[in-house]
Amino acid sequence: SAGLTEEQKEFQKVALDFAAKEMAPHMAEWDEKEIFPVETMRKAAQLGFGGIYVKPDVGGSGLSRLDTSVIFEALSTGCTSTTAYMSIHNMCVWMIDTFGNEEQRRKFCPSLCSMEKFASYCLTEPGSGSDAASLLTSAQRKGDTYVLNGSKAFISGGGDTDVYVVMCRTGGPGPKGISCLVLEKGTPGLSFGKKEKKVGWNSQPTRAVIFEDCVVPVGNRLGAEGQGFNIAMKGLNGGRINIASCSLGAAHASVLLAQEHLTVRKQFGEPLANNQYLQFRLAEMATRLVAARLMVRNAARALQEGREDAAVLCSMAKLFATDECFAICNQALQMHGGYGYLKDYAVQQFVRDIRVHQILEGTNEVMRMIVARNLLQG
């Protein structure tokens, strides 16, 4: 909590308490049984965590990006997978709040902020992952509707959620031909693929989302035609901070688990904590965690202030924090020895849940491309 205001420390305490009491005791069960913990998330929404950086007039908490990072880091200590879904949900509500008109904001945001309804973000396609501008899902305008055809892949919450923020092609090739539509579950022609079997992130379902002649009112388009790619990228800047924050929480929890294990586990007649090599590794883990946290919070402030370097700082923070935090969790597992590989021990779940953070919201290879391009353009 170093450097935080008293108010931010209070948000952090509330989120840590919720994570410890409402999430951590169920984390392993949600993972093993692949439970989407709807009621727990609705309890979190009662604390204001359903629309953290959404404006208060439509039910949001109106907090800053830094406040949001602090909250997601704290919640992630209780269940990284569930918190990561909540971060995606928050991003979707923010998109509607920021780019929607008054009618759209009032229609969608209140029920999403309360988590009475849940949202999914639909950008990735089977043939366009990192190259998002090449997406093929098409929306042809017919009078005051669009007819939507195509499919999206790896959609968090897909099939279990109520609102789908969809990037689709309304114009020619490239980013300028992309628009953003909001679809509701139950729309004729909207269907879902099989539930994917994943290494981690098992408390949130992942499916393909399929559109076959879905008729969507023009009134469900966010922003102007051709503005979709810009909306998607602005959303992802915040999404990168959010997912990096979830990584921080997993790493923080893993450092504490390692610290406890080194204290209680004995080998060669003394606690592992007396081994200088392990002391040094623990010190390195804590140091890298603090460095990553500072980077993420710096980027969150830049995004909140609308600074010119915000996008590149978000990319740097996502790259650094997700790489470093995975290494921290993995080292914590190693310190547990054979016990770390058992599902009775939480550390292995943090390793599995955090691994995908290096892939989504833009792969870490794409983050390197963004940073390099920024440097070489001067």
C-alpha positions in Angstrom: 0.0 0.0 0.0 3.0 2.3 -0.2 2.3 5.5 -2.0 -1.5 5.1 -1.8 -4.0 7.6 -0.4 -6.0 6.7 2.7 -9.1 6.2 0.4 -7.1 3.8 -1.8 -5.9 1.9 1.2 -9.5 1.5 2.2 -10.5 0.1 -1.2 -7.5 -2.2 -1.0 -8.6 -3.5 2.5 -12.2 -4.1 1.4 -11.0 -6.0 -1.7 -8.4 -8.1 0.3 -11.1 -9.0 2.9 -13.5 -10.0 0.2 -10.8 -12.1 -1.6 -9.9 -13.8 1.7 -13.4 -14.6 2.8 -15.5 -15.0 -0.3 -13.0 -16.2 -3.0 -9.9 -18.0 -1.6 -11.9 -20.7 0.3 -13.7 -21.6 -3.0 -10.9 -21.1 -5.5 -9.9 -24.8 -5.8 -13.5 -26.0 -6.1 -14.3 -23.4 -8.8 -11.3 -24.5 -10.7 -11.9 -28.3 -10.4 -15.6 -28.2 -11.1 -15.4 -25.3 -13.6 -17.9 -23.2 -11.7 -18.7 -19.7 -12.9 -19.3 -18.0 -9.5 -22.1 -15.7 -10.4 -23.4 -15.1 -6.9 -19.9 -14.3 -5.5 -19.4 -11.8 -8.3 -22.7 -10.2 -7.6 -21.6 -9.8 -4.0 -18.5 -8.1 -5.3 -20.7 -5.8 -7.4 -22.5 -4.7 -4.2 -19.1 -3.3 -3.1 -18.9 -1.4 -6.4 -16.6 -3.8 -8.2 -19.0 -4.4 -11.2 -18.3 -1.0 -12.9 -15.2 0.3 -11.1 -14.2 3.0 -13.6 -17.7 3.6 -15.0 -19.5 6.9 -14.3 -21.8 7.0 -11.2 -24.9 8.2 -13.0 -25.4 4.7 -14.5 -24.4 2.8 -11.4 -20.6 2.8 -11.7 -18.2 3.6 -8.9 -16.4 6.4 -10.8 -13.0 5.4 -9.6 -9.6 6.0 -11.2 -7.4 3.6 -13.2 -5.0 3.4 -10.3 -7.9 2.6 -7.8 -9.0 -0.1 -10.3 -5.5 -1.6 -10.4 -5.3 -1.7 -6.6 -8.7 -3.4 -6.4 -8.0 -6.1 -9.1 -4.6 -6.9 -7.5 -6.2 -7.4 -4.2 -9.1 -9.5 -5.5 -6.7 -11.7 -7.5 -5.1 -12.9 -4.3 -8.4 -14.8 -3.7 -9.0 -16.2 -7.2 -7.1 -14.9 -10.2 -9.3 -16.6 -12.8 -12.5 -15.0 -11.4 -10.9 -11.6 -11.0 -9.6 -11.7 -14.6 -13.1 -12.3 -15.9 -14.4 -9.4 -13.7 -11.7 -7.2 -15.3 -13.0 -8.1 -18.8 -16.5 -7.4 -17.7 -15.5 -4.0 -16.3 -13.8 -3.2 -19.6 -17.0 -3.9 -21.6 -19.1 -1.7 -19.3 -16.6 1.1 -19.6 -16.7 0.8 -23.4 -20.5 1.2 -23.4 -20.3 4.0 -20.8 -17.6 5.9 -22.7 -18.6 5.4 -26.3 -22.3 4.8 -26.0 -25.0 7.5 -26.3 -27.3 8.3 -23.3 -29.9 5.8 -24.4 -27.3 3.0 -24.7 -25.6 3.9 -21.4 -28.9 3.9 -19.5 -30.1 0.7 -21.2 -27.0 -1.5 -20.6 -24.8 0.0 -17.8 -27.0 -0.2 -14.6 -27.6 -4.0 -14.9 -24.0 -4.6 -15.8 -22.6 -2.6 -13.0 -24.8 -4.5 -10.5 -23.7 -7.7 -12.3 -27.4 -8.7 -12.6 -26.1 -9.2 -16.2 -22.6 -10.1 -17.4 -20.6 -9.0 -20.4 -18.2 -10.5 -22.9 -15.7 -8.8 -25.2 -15.6 -10.2 -28.8 -12.5 -9.2 -30.8 -10.4 -12.4 -31.4 -11.3 -14.7 -34.3 -10.1 -18.1 -35.3 -8.0 -16.5 -38.1 -7.2 -13.1 -36.4 -5.5 -13.0 -33.0 -2.6 -10.6 -32.8 -3.5 -9.2 -36.2 -6.9 -7.9 -35.0 -7.3 -5.4 -37.8 -7.7 -8.4 -40.3 -11.0 -9.6 -38.6 -13.6 -11.0 -40.9 -16.9 -11.0 -39.0 -19.1 -8.8 -41.2 -22.1 -6.6 -40.4 -24.0 -5.5 -43.5 -26.4 -2.6 -43.1 -29.9 -3.1 -44.2 -32.1 -0.1 -43.3 -32.0 0.5 -39.6 -30.4 -2.9 -38.8 -27.1 -4.7 -39.4 -27.0 -8.4 -40.4 -24.0 -10.0 -38.6 -22.1 -13.1 -39.8 -18.9 -14.7 -38.6 -17.4 -16.1 -35.5 -15.2 -15.1 -32.5 -12.8 -17.4 -30.6 -11.6 -17.7 -27.0 -14.4 -15.5 -25.6 -14.4 -15.3 -21.8 -17.9 -15.9 -20.4 -19.1 -16.9 -23.9 -22.5 -18.7 -23.6 -23.0 -17.8 -20.0 -23.0 -14.0 -20.3 -25.8 -11.7 -21.4 -24.2 -8.9 -23.4 -21.6 -9.2 -26.2 -19.5 -6.2 -27.3 -18.6 -7.3 -30.8 -16.0 -5.8 -33.2 -17.1 -6.4 -36.8 -16.4 -5.3 -40.3 -18.9 -2.7 -41.7 -16.5 -1.3 -44.3 -13.4 -2.1 -46.3 -10.3 -4.0 -45.2 -8.1 -2.7 -42.4 -8.8 -1.0 -39.1 -10.9 1.8 -40.6 -13.6 -0.7 -41.8 -14.3 -1.9 -38.2 -17.3 -0.9 -36.1 -18.5 -1.9 -32.6 -22.0 -3.5 -32.0 -23.6 -4.6 -28.7 -25.6 -7.8 -28.9 -27.9 -9.3 -26.3 -28.1 -13.0 -25.6 -31.2 -14.5 -27.2 -30.7 -12.6 -30.5 -31.8 -15.1 -33.2 -28.7 -16.5 -35.0 -26.4 -16.1 -32.0 -24.9 -19.4 -30.9 -21.9 -20.8 -29.1 -19.3 -23.4 -29.6 -18.3 -26.1 -27.1 -16.9 -25.1 -23.7 -13.1 -25.1 -24.1 -11.0 -27.3 -21.8 -8.2 -25.0 -20.5 -5.0 -25.3 -18.4 -6.3 -22.6 -16.1 -8.9 -19.9 -15.9 -11.4 -22.6 -15.2 -13.8 -20.5 -13.1 -14.8 -18.7 -16.3 -16.3 -20.5 -19.3 -14.6 -19.9 -22.7 -16.4 -20.6 -26.0 -16.5 -19.6 -29.6 -19.3 -17.1 -30.3 -21.0 -17.6 -33.7 -23.2 -15.2 -35.7 -25.5 -16.5 -38.4 -27.6 -13.7 -39.9 -28.0 -12.0 -36.6 -30.1 -8.9 -37.0 -28.9 -6.1 -34.7 -30.4 -2.6 -34.5 -28.3 0.3 -35.7 -29.1 1.8 -32.3 -26.8 -0.9 -30.8 -23.7 0.5 -32.5 -21.2 2.2 -30.2 -19.8 5.3 -31.8 -19.7 6.0 -35.5 -19.2 3.5 -38.3 -15.5 2.8 -38.6 -14.7 3.8 -35.0 -14.7 0.2 -33.7 -10.9 -0.5 -34.0 -10.2 2.7 -32.1 -12.7 1.7 -29.4 -11.1 -1.8 -29.2 -7.6 -0.4 -28.8 -8.6 2.2 -26.1 -10.3 -0.6 -24.2 -7.2 -2.8 -24.5 -5.0 -0.1 -22.9 -7.0 -0.4 -19.8 -7.4 -4.1 -20.2 -3.6 -4.5 -20.2 -3.4 -2.6 -16.9 -6.2 -4.8 -15.5 -4.7 -8.1 -16.4 -1.2 -7.0 -15.2 -2.9 -6.1 -11.9 -4.4 -9.6 -11.7 -0.9 -11.0 -12.3 0.4 -8.9 -9.4 -2.2 -10.4 -7.1 -1.3 -13.9 -8.0 2.4 -13.2 -7.5 1.8 -11.5 -4.2 -0.2 -14.5 -2.9 2.5 -16.9 -4.2 5.3 -15.0 -2.4 3.3 -15.3 0.9 2.7 -19.1 0.2 6.4 -19.6 -0.4 7.4 -17.6 2.7 5.1 -19.8 4.8 6.3 -23.0 3.3 10.0 -22.1 3.8 9.2 -21.4 7.4 7.4 -24.7 8.2 9.1 -27.2 5.9 12.3 -28.9 7.3 15.0 -30.6 5.3 18.5 -31.7 6.5 17.4 -31.0 10.1 16.5 -27.4 9.7 13.8 -25.1 8.2 14.2 -24.3 4.5 14.1 -20.7 5.5 17.6 -21.1 6.9 18.9 -21.9 3.4 20.7 -18.8 2.1 20.0 -19.8 -1.6 16.3 -19.9 -0.9 16.5 -16.7 1.1 18.1 -14.9 -1.9 15.5 -16.3 -4.3 12.6 -15.1 -2.0 14.3 -11.7 -1.8 14.5 -11.6 -5.7 10.8 -12.6 -6.0 9.7 -9.8 -3.6 11.9 -7.3 -5.4 10.6 -8.1 -8.8 7.0 -8.0 -7.5 7.5 -4.5 -6.2 9.2 -3.4 -9.4 6.3 -4.8 -11.5 3.7 -3.1 -9.2 5.4 0.3 -9.5 5.4 -0.1 -13.3 1.7 -1.0 -13.5 0.7 1.8 -11.2 2.7 4.3 -13.2 1.0 3.2 -16.4 -2.4 3.4 -14.7 -1.8 7.0 -13.7 -0.6 7.9 -17.3 -3.8 6.3 -18.7 -6.0 8.2 -16.2 -4.3 11.5 -17.1 -4.7 10.8 -20.8 -0.9 11.2 -21.4 0.6 10.8 -24.8 2.8 8.0 -23.7 0.0 6.1 -21.9 -0.4 3.4 -24.6 3.3 2.5 -24.6 3.5 2.5 -20.8 0.5 0.2 -20.6 2.3 -2.2 -23.1 5.5 -2.0 -21.1 3.7 -2.7 -17.8 1.7 -5.6 -19.3 4.8 -7.1 -20.8 7.0 -6.7 -17.6 4.4 -7.6 -15.0 2.9 -10.7 -16.7 6.4 -12.1 -17.5 7.8 -11.4 -14.0 4.8 -12.4 -12.1 4.6 -15.8 -13.9 8.3 -16.3 -13.1 7.5 -15.5 -9.4 4.6 -17.9 -9.2 6.6 -20.6 -10.9 9.6 -20.1 -8.5 7.1 -20.3 -5.6 5.9 -23.7 -6.9 9.6 -24.8 -7.2 10.2 -23.9 -3.6 7.3 -26.1 -2.5 9.1 -29.1 -4.2 6.7 -32.0 -4.9 4.0 -30.5 -2.8 3.8 -27.6 -5.2 2.6 -29.9 -8.0 -0.3 -31.2 -5.9 -3.7 -29.6 -6.4 -4.1 -29.5 -2.6 -1.6 -26.6 -2.7 -2.9 -23.3 -4.1 0.4 -22.3 -5.6 0.0 -24.6 -8.7 -3.4 -22.9 -9.5 -1.8 -19.5 -9.5 0.8 -20.8 -11.9 -1.9 -22.2 -14.2 -4.2 -19.2 -14.0 -1.5 -16.6 -14.6 0.1 -18.3 -17.6 -2.4 -17.1 -20.1 -1.9 -13.4 -19.1 1.3 -13.5 -21.3 -1.0 -14.3 -24.2 -4.3 -12.3 -23.9 -5.0 -8.6 -24.2 -2.3 -8.6 -26.8 0.5 -11.2 -26.6 3.8 -10.1 -25.0 5.4 -10.4 -28.4 2.9 -7.7 -29.6 3.7 -5.6 -26.5 7.4 -5.7 -27.6 6.4 -4.6 -31.1 4.4 -1.6 -29.7 7.3 -0.5 -27.5 9.9 -0.9 -30.3 7.7 1.0 -32.8 7.3 3.8 -30.3 11.1 4.0 -29.7 12.1 3.8 -33.4 9.6 6.4 -34.5 11.2 8.8 -32.0 
